Amino acid sequence: MNNYNLVTKSIIKELSLIVGKKNIYIDKKNLKSYGHDETENLNFPPEVLLKPLNTKEVAEVMNLAFLNNIPVTPIGARTGLSGGSLCVHGGIGLSMERFNKILKIDLDNLQIKVQPGVITQTLQEEVAKEGLYYAPDPASRGSCFIGGNIAENSGGPRAVKYGVTKDFVLNLEVVLPDGKIINTGADTLKNSTGYNLTQLMVGSEGTLGIVTQATLKLLPLPKYNKLILVPFSSALDACSAVASIFKSGVIPSALEFMDRKAVDFTIKYIYEAQLEMSNSTKALLLIEVDGNNPDYLMDEMEKILNVVEAHNCEENILFAEDEAQKEQLWFIRRRIGEAVKVNSIYKEEDTVVPRYKLPDLLSGVKKIGDKYGFESICYGHAGDGNLHVNIIKGNLSEIQWEEELPKAIREIFKLTVSLGGTISGEHGIGWVQKSYMDIAFNDVELKLMSNIKKVFDPKNIMNPSKIF
């Protein structure tokens, strides 16, 4: 257990010389505001909040913290769902929101240099103006930062075809816990030069260093897309159809699963969400294909329709006829998490299995819910086998919620791993899932990870008590 030092008045004075007095905050309102993300109702305020402007300032802050044994927690847009940006030991909260510049869009090499505080949707919209495409698009893309996406290796609906954040990161500028500055790779598509420090940083949840600049790969922007919403009277039939779609030779650009309760919650609690469904509908698949040839996309859609019909879909398939209808369907899908949170206290698990095992995972989750008496709302990126399990507190007592539910979650994760999956697909481990890491890894594997952490962060000041 580390014995961290408190942030004293003299330390605050030194920090103010680094970032400027107007960029340092010690008032309760700001500290509380930056002490939470979207993980349940947790709040861990830092002792002091900083908003640095450049890499030099971040390096000087880290060097000061290292010399004085003060914990530092990088804070992005606070949209995380695993508590990765919570200042659980107080210390310094380092907000990266002023690192909000797109530095260069390289049209010759289809790359972009960007600071970590750029909002993901902003980046996507700016490169789209040049006919280019950045595919990772988590549900919070309208507010989350690129830096947070890198820290958590975020995915989103289009990951099924294009890959997750790690597949787009070429090179990173990183400030290490002692204040040293490194570049992890090169601005090239291929790099077989030494250990892959870039990919080590991606998904490390801010525990090894602070990203201050990223070089990302871009793709040509697909000219067309087609979107359908397919209802099923059986959630297991919907899940079973997923693997069959890929076996038919089609790779959708998105393939999302939503159980009926997820959509009902969204329609009820999100004013703008509107969708008509038959009473028999128990689950839906939102399926998108994209490309540059509309005739080819129609052929792919016909293959998909043949598959879902063979898996007993209902007849009232909805074809999105224009951009407004497409946006409405995506709006519903992206707002499910928010709708669940409005309705009830909840816990969200981020399970992922090989997609052929998705029906087994869904069935097992529901059985575990019956055993422990909780209701679960399930949705997610079915094409990746990534199922978000939202456990609703509902009428559970505090004892059931605090003492029995962790046992149920452990059972869900053991089931997931037994099916060839793992305990987080895109949300990370952070603060709330670390006690379950032993399910996914053995002692040797955990020790290797812990030793990597020690090499980068020998004093354990960089976002401590996360993952392990």
Residue pairs with C-beta under 8 A, 6 or more apart in sequence:
2 69
2 71
2 89
2 459
2 460
2 461
2 464
3 69
4 69
4 70
4 71
4 89
4 90
4 91
4 461
4 464
5 68
5 69
5 70
6 47
6 70
6 90
7 47
7 48
7 70
7 90
7 91
7 92
11 48
11 64
11 68
11 70
12 24
12 26
12 48
14 64
15 24
15 48
15 50
15 61
15 64
15 92
16 24
18 52
18 57
18 60
18 61
18 64
19 50
19 51
19 52
19 53
19 57
19 61
23 50
23 51
23 52
23 53
23 98
24 48
24 49
24 50
24 51
25 31
25 34
25 48
25 49
25 50
25 51
26 47
26 48
26 49
28 45
30 49
31 45
31 46
31 47
31 48
31 49
31 93
32 43
32 45
34 45
34 46
34 49
34 75
34 78
34 87
34 93
34 95
35 43
35 44
35 45
35 46
35 86
35 87
35 93
36 42
36 43
36 44
36 78
36 86
37 78
37 79
37 80
37 81
37 83
37 84
37 85
37 86
38 78
38 79
38 80
38 81
38 140
38 337
38 341
39 80
39 81
39 82
39 83
39 86
39 430
39 431
39 432
40 345
40 346
40 347
40 432
41 345
42 83
42 86
42 431
42 432
43 86
44 86
44 87
44 88
44 90
45 87
45 90
45 93
46 73
46 87
46 90
46 91
46 92
46 93
47 87
47 90
47 91
47 92
48 91
48 92
48 93
49 75
49 92
49 93
49 95
50 61
50 92
50 93
50 94
50 95
51 95
51 97
51 98
52 58
52 61
52 94
52 96
52 98
52 99
53 98
53 99
54 99
54 212
55 173
55 175
55 181
55 212
55 213
58 94
58 175
58 210
58 212
59 175
59 179
59 180
59 181
60 179
61 72
61 92
61 94
61 179
62 72
62 175
62 176
62 177
62 178
62 179
62 210
63 178
63 179
64 70
64 179
65 71
65 72
65 91
65 92
65 177
65 461
66 177
66 178
66 179
66 459
66 461
69 459
69 461
70 91
70 92
70 461
71 87
71 89
71 90
71 91
71 92
71 461
71 462
71 463
71 464
72 91
72 92
72 94
72 177
72 210
72 461
72 462
72 463
73 85
73 86
73 87
73 88
73 89
73 91
73 92
73 93
73 94
73 206
73 463
74 85
74 94
74 96
74 147
74 151
74 206
74 210
74 463
75 85
75 87
75 93
75 94
75 95
75 96
76 85
76 95
76 96
76 97
76 116
76 117
76 144
76 145
76 147
76 148
76 151
77 97
77 119
77 140
77 143
77 144
77 145
77 148
78 85
79 138
79 140
79 143
79 144
79 148
80 148
80 152
80 427
80 428
80 430
81 337
81 348
81 350
81 427
81 428
82 152
82 205
82 350
82 424
82 427
82 428
82 429
82 430
82 431
82 432
82 433
83 430
83 431
83 432
83 466
84 151
84 152
84 205
84 206
84 428
84 429
84 430
84 431
84 463
84 466
85 148
85 206
86 430
86 431
87 93
88 431
88 464
88 465
88 466
89 464
89 465
91 461
94 210
96 115
96 116
96 117
96 145
96 147
96 210
97 117
97 145
98 117
99 115
99 116
99 117
99 118
99 147
99 212
100 115
100 117
100 118
100 119
101 114
101 115
101 118
102 112
102 113
102 114
102 115
102 118
102 122
102 123
102 126
103 113
103 114
103 115
103 213
104 112
104 113
105 111
105 112
105 126
105 127
105 130
105 132
105 218
106 112
106 113
107 130
107 132
109 187
110 132
110 217
110 218
110 219
110 220
111 170
111 187
111 215
111 216
111 217
111 218
112 123
112 127
112 134
112 215
112 216
112 218
113 213
113 214
113 215
113 216
114 123
114 146
114 213
114 214
114 216
115 146
115 147
115 212
115 213
115 214
116 145
116 146
116 147
116 148
116 150
116 211
116 212
116 213
116 214
117 145
117 146
117 147
118 145
118 146
119 141
119 142
119 143
119 144
119 145
119 146
120 134
120 136
120 137
120 138
120 140
120 141
120 142
120 144
120 145
120 146
120 149
121 137
121 141
121 142
123 134
123 146
124 133
124 134
124 137
124 141
127 133
127 134
127 218
127 221
128 221
131 220
131 221
132 218
132 219
132 220
132 221
133 218
133 219
133 220
133 221
133 222
134 168
134 216
134 218
134 219
135 156
135 158
135 159
135 161
135 162
135 163
135 168
135 219
136 149
136 154
136 155
136 156
136 158
136 159
136 162
136 163
136 164
136 165
136 168
137 156
137 157
137 158
138 144
138 149
138 154
138 155
138 156
138 426
139 156
139 333
139 334
139 335
139 336
139 337
141 156
144 154
146 214
146 216
147 211
147 214
148 154
149 165
150 165
150 169
150 172
150 201
150 202
150 211
150 214
151 203
151 204
151 205
151 206
151 211
151 428
152 165
152 203
152 205
152 426
152 427
152 428
153 164
153 165
153 166
153 202
153 203
153 426
153 428
154 164
154 165
154 426
155 164
155 165
155 381
155 384
155 386
155 425
155 426
156 164
156 381
156 426
157 253
157 254
157 255
157 256
157 288
157 333
157 381
158 253
158 254
159 381
159 384
159 426
160 251
160 252
160 253
160 254
160 255
160 381
160 383
160 384
161 251
161 252
161 253
161 254
161 290
161 383
162 219
162 253
164 426
165 202
165 203
166 199
166 202
166 203
167 217
168 216
168 217
168 218
169 198
169 199
169 202
169 214
169 215
169 216
169 217
170 185
170 186
170 187
170 188
170 189
170 191
170 198
170 215
170 216
170 217
171 183
171 184
171 185
171 186
171 187
171 198
171 214
171 215
172 183
172 184
172 185
172 198
172 201
172 202
172 211
172 213
172 214
172 215
173 181
173 182
173 183
173 184
173 211
173 212
173 213
173 214
174 181
174 182
174 183
174 184
174 201
174 208
174 209
174 210
174 211
174 212
175 181
175 209
175 210
175 212
176 182
176 208
176 209
176 456
176 457
177 208
177 209
177 456
177 457
177 458
177 459
177 461
177 462
181 212
182 197
182 209
184 197
184 198
184 200
184 201
185 191
185 196
185 197
185 198
186 193
187 215
189 217
191 198
200 208
200 452
201 208
201 209
201 211
203 428
205 428
205 429
205 430
205 463
205 466
205 467
206 462
206 463
206 466
207 453
207 456
207 457
207 462
207 463
207 464
207 466
207 467
208 452
208 453
208 456
208 457
208 462
209 456
209 462
210 462
222 253
222 290
222 291
222 292
223 291
223 292
224 290
224 291
224 292
224 293
224 294
224 297
225 253
225 288
225 289
225 290
225 291
225 297
225 326
226 288
226 289
226 290
226 294
226 297
226 298
226 301
226 319
226 320
227 286
227 287
227 288
227 319
227 320
227 326
227 329
227 330
228 286
228 287
228 301
228 304
228 305
228 317
228 318
228 319
228 320
229 275
229 284
229 285
229 286
229 287
229 317
229 318
229 320
229 329
230 238
230 241
230 284
230 285
230 286
230 287
230 308
230 313
230 314
230 317
231 277
231 278
231 281
231 283
231 284
231 313
231 314
231 316
231 317
232 238
232 241
232 281
232 282
232 283
232 284
232 285
232 308
232 311
232 312
232 313
232 314
233 280
233 281
233 282
233 312
233 314
234 282
234 283
234 312
235 259
235 260
235 282
235 283
235 362
235 378
236 359
236 362
236 363
237 283
237 311
237 312
237 313
238 257
238 282
238 283
238 284
238 285
238 311
238 313
238 382
239 257
239 283
239 358
239 359
239 362
239 382
240 311
240 358
240 359
241 285
241 307
241 308
241 310
241 311
241 313
242 255
242 257
242 285
242 355
242 358
242 382
242 383
243 355
243 356
243 358
244 307
244 310
244 311
245 252
245 255
245 287
245 303
245 304
245 307
245 308
245 383
246 355
246 383
248 303
248 304
248 306
248 307
249 303
250 289
250 300
250 303
250 304
252 287
252 288
252 289
252 300
252 304
252 383
253 288
253 289
253 290
254 286
254 287
254 288
254 381
254 383
255 285
255 286
255 287
255 288
255 381
255 382
255 383
256 285
256 286
256 287
256 333
256 379
256 380
256 381
256 382
256 383
257 283
257 284
257 285
257 358
257 378
257 379
257 380
257 381
257 382
257 387
258 283
258 284
258 285
258 286
258 332
258 333
258 336
258 379
259 282
259 283
259 377
259 378
259 379
260 277
260 281
260 282
260 283
260 284
261 375
261 377
262 336
262 339
262 340
262 377
262 378
262 379
262 390
263 275
263 277
263 284
263 332
263 336
265 336
265 339
265 340
265 343
265 377
266 273
266 332
266 335
266 336
266 339
267 273
267 274
267 275
267 332
268 339
268 343
269 338
269 339
269 342
269 343
270 332
270 335
270 338
270 339
270 342
272 331
273 328
273 331
273 332
273 335
273 339
274 328
275 328
275 329
275 332
277 284
278 314
278 316
280 314
281 314
285 308
285 382
286 329
286 330
286 333
287 304
289 297
289 300
289 301
289 304
290 297
291 297
305 317
308 317
318 329
320 326
320 329
333 379
336 377
336 379
337 348
337 388
337 390
340 346
340 348
340 377
340 390
340 392
343 392
344 392
344 393
344 394
345 392
345 393
345 401
346 390
346 391
346 392
346 393
347 390
347 391
347 405
347 409
347 432
348 388
348 389
348 390
348 391
348 427
349 388
349 389
349 390
349 391
349 409
349 412
349 413
349 423
350 386
350 388
350 389
350 423
350 424
350 425
350 426
350 427
351 361
351 365
351 386
351 387
351 388
351 389
351 412
351 413
351 416
351 421
351 423
351 424
351 425
352 384
352 385
352 386
352 387
352 416
352 421
352 422
352 424
352 425
352 426
353 360
353 361
353 385
353 387
353 416
353 419
353 420
353 421
354 385
354 419
354 420
354 421
355 382
355 383
355 384
355 385
356 385
357 385
357 419
357 420
357 421
358 382
358 385
358 387
360 419
361 385
361 387
361 415
361 416
361 419
361 421
362 378
362 387
364 412
364 415
364 419
365 376
365 378
365 387
365 389
365 412
365 415
366 376
368 408
368 411
368 412
368 415
369 375
369 376
369 391
369 408
371 408
371 411
372 400
372 404
372 405
372 407
372 408
373 396
373 400
374 391
374 392
374 393
374 394
374 396
374 400
374 405
374 408
375 391
375 392
375 394
376 389
376 390
376 391
376 392
377 389
377 390
377 392
378 387
378 388
378 389
378 390
379 387
379 388
379 390
380 386
380 387
380 388
380 425
381 425
381 426
384 425
385 421
385 425
386 425
386 426
389 412
391 405
391 408
391 409
393 401
396 405
406 435
409 436
410 436
410 439
413 423
413 436
413 439
413 440
414 439
416 422
416 423
417 423
417 439
417 440
422 440
423 429
423 433
423 436
423 437
423 439
423 440
424 433
428 467
429 437
429 466
429 467
430 466
430 467
431 465
431 466
434 465
434 466
434 467
434 468
437 446
437 467
437 468
438 446
441 449
446 468
449 467
449 468
450 468
453 460
453 467
453 468
454 460
456 462
